Amino acid sequence: MAFDRGDRTYHVSDERLKAFKTLSTLEKLHWQEEVATFIRLTQLSRQNPASKNGEPAPEKSTR
């Protein structure tokens, strides 16, 4: 399933933007990768929600 780029929107405070500007290019890329990983994980959790006991729900077979 392709990732919808429209799902990458969120609010960032002015203070956070100022802090981001002070980062090196490598630090900015690392931060961006962490955000992208977080978003992918939240998308996966929506697709496969946890059961009542907190364990991941069993995946449904497509056979």
ChimeraX commands (.cxc) that place a marker at each C-alpha (Angstrom):
marker #1 position 0.00,0.00,0.00 radius 0.5
marker #1 position 1.43,3.37,-1.01 radius 0.5
marker #1 position 1.92,6.04,1.63 radius 0.5
marker #1 position -0.33,9.07,1.16 radius 0.5
marker #1 position 1.90,12.15,1.35 radius 0.5
marker #1 position -1.12,14.13,2.53 radius 0.5
marker #1 position -0.92,12.26,5.84 radius 0.5
marker #1 position 2.34,14.06,6.66 radius 0.5
marker #1 position 0.74,17.26,7.91 radius 0.5
marker #1 position 0.99,18.41,11.52 radius 0.5
marker #1 position 1.43,21.63,13.49 radius 0.5
marker #1 position 4.87,22.79,14.62 radius 0.5
marker #1 position 5.28,25.69,17.02 radius 0.5
marker #1 position 7.46,28.69,16.18 radius 0.5
marker #1 position 9.88,27.65,18.93 radius 0.5
marker #1 position 10.28,24.19,17.40 radius 0.5
marker #1 position 10.87,25.73,13.97 radius 0.5
marker #1 position 13.59,27.99,15.40 radius 0.5
marker #1 position 15.24,25.00,17.07 radius 0.5
marker #1 position 15.05,23.04,13.82 radius 0.5
marker #1 position 16.81,25.85,11.94 radius 0.5
marker #1 position 19.80,25.54,14.28 radius 0.5
marker #1 position 20.33,21.85,13.43 radius 0.5
marker #1 position 22.99,20.68,11.00 radius 0.5
marker #1 position 21.87,19.17,7.69 radius 0.5
marker #1 position 22.63,15.68,8.99 radius 0.5
marker #1 position 20.61,16.30,12.16 radius 0.5
marker #1 position 17.69,17.61,10.07 radius 0.5
marker #1 position 17.75,14.49,7.90 radius 0.5
marker #1 position 17.86,12.26,10.99 radius 0.5
marker #1 position 14.91,14.15,12.50 radius 0.5
marker #1 position 12.94,13.82,9.27 radius 0.5
marker #1 position 13.59,10.07,9.15 radius 0.5
marker #1 position 12.41,9.68,12.75 radius 0.5
marker #1 position 9.20,11.55,11.95 radius 0.5
marker #1 position 8.61,9.46,8.80 radius 0.5
marker #1 position 9.18,6.23,10.78 radius 0.5
marker #1 position 6.73,7.38,13.47 radius 0.5
marker #1 position 4.09,8.19,10.86 radius 0.5
marker #1 position 4.53,4.81,9.14 radius 0.5
marker #1 position 4.16,3.02,12.49 radius 0.5
marker #1 position 0.98,4.91,13.32 radius 0.5
marker #1 position -0.42,4.04,9.90 radius 0.5
marker #1 position 0.38,0.36,10.54 radius 0.5
marker #1 position -1.31,0.50,13.95 radius 0.5
marker #1 position -4.46,1.84,12.30 radius 0.5
marker #1 position -4.41,-1.04,9.84 radius 0.5
marker #1 position -3.76,-3.68,12.54 radius 0.5
marker #1 position -5.21,-2.38,15.84 radius 0.5
marker #1 position -4.28,-3.98,19.15 radius 0.5
marker #1 position -6.63,-6.43,20.82 radius 0.5
marker #1 position -8.20,-5.73,24.22 radius 0.5
marker #1 position -5.16,-7.15,26.08 radius 0.5
marker #1 position -2.77,-4.75,24.27 radius 0.5
marker #1 position -1.28,-7.41,22.02 radius 0.5
marker #1 position -1.37,-6.88,18.26 radius 0.5
marker #1 position -4.45,-8.40,16.69 radius 0.5
marker #1 position -3.71,-11.45,14.56 radius 0.5
marker #1 position -3.27,-10.61,10.92 radius 0.5
marker #1 position -6.08,-11.71,8.66 radius 0.5
marker #1 position -5.18,-14.24,6.02 radius 0.5
marker #1 position -5.79,-13.16,2.44 radius 0.5
marker #1 position -5.90,-16.74,1.12 radius 0.5
marker link #1:1,2 radius 0.2
marker link #1:2,3 radius 0.2
marker link #1:3,4 radius 0.2
marker link #1:4,5 radius 0.2
marker link #1:5,6 radius 0.2
marker link #1:6,7 radius 0.2
marker link #1:7,8 radius 0.2
marker link #1:8,9 radius 0.2
marker link #1:9,10 radius 0.2
marker link #1:10,11 radius 0.2
marker link #1:11,12 radius 0.2
marker link #1:12,13 radius 0.2
marker link #1:13,14 radius 0.2
marker link #1:14,15 radius 0.2
marker link #1:15,16 radius 0.2
marker link #1:16,17 radius 0.2
marker link #1:17,18 radius 0.2
marker link #1:18,19 radius 0.2
marker link #1:19,20 radius 0.2
marker link #1:20,21 radius 0.2
marker link #1:21,22 radius 0.2
marker link #1:22,23 radius 0.2
marker link #1:23,24 radius 0.2
marker link #1:24,25 radius 0.2
marker link #1:25,26 radius 0.2
marker link #1:26,27 radius 0.2
marker link #1:27,28 radius 0.2
marker link #1:28,29 radius 0.2
marker link #1:29,30 radius 0.2
marker link #1:30,31 radius 0.2
marker link #1:31,32 radius 0.2
marker link #1:32,33 radius 0.2
marker link #1:33,34 radius 0.2
marker link #1:34,35 radius 0.2
marker link #1:35,36 radius 0.2
marker link #1:36,37 radius 0.2
marker link #1:37,38 radius 0.2
marker link #1:38,39 radius 0.2
marker link #1:39,40 radius 0.2
marker link #1:40,41 radius 0.2
marker link #1:41,42 radius 0.2
marker link #1:42,43 radius 0.2
marker link #1:43,44 radius 0.2
marker link #1:44,45 radius 0.2
marker link #1:45,46 radius 0.2
marker link #1:46,47 radius 0.2
marker link #1:47,48 radius 0.2
marker link #1:48,49 radius 0.2
marker link #1:49,50 radius 0.2
marker link #1:50,51 radius 0.2
marker link #1:51,52 radius 0.2
marker link #1:52,53 radius 0.2
marker link #1:53,54 radius 0.2
marker link #1:54,55 radius 0.2
marker link #1:55,56 radius 0.2
marker link #1:56,57 radius 0.2
marker link #1:57,58 radius 0.2
marker link #1:58,59 radius 0.2
marker link #1:59,60 radius 0.2
marker link #1:60,61 radius 0.2
marker link #1:61,62 radius 0.2
marker link #1:62,63 radius 0.2
view
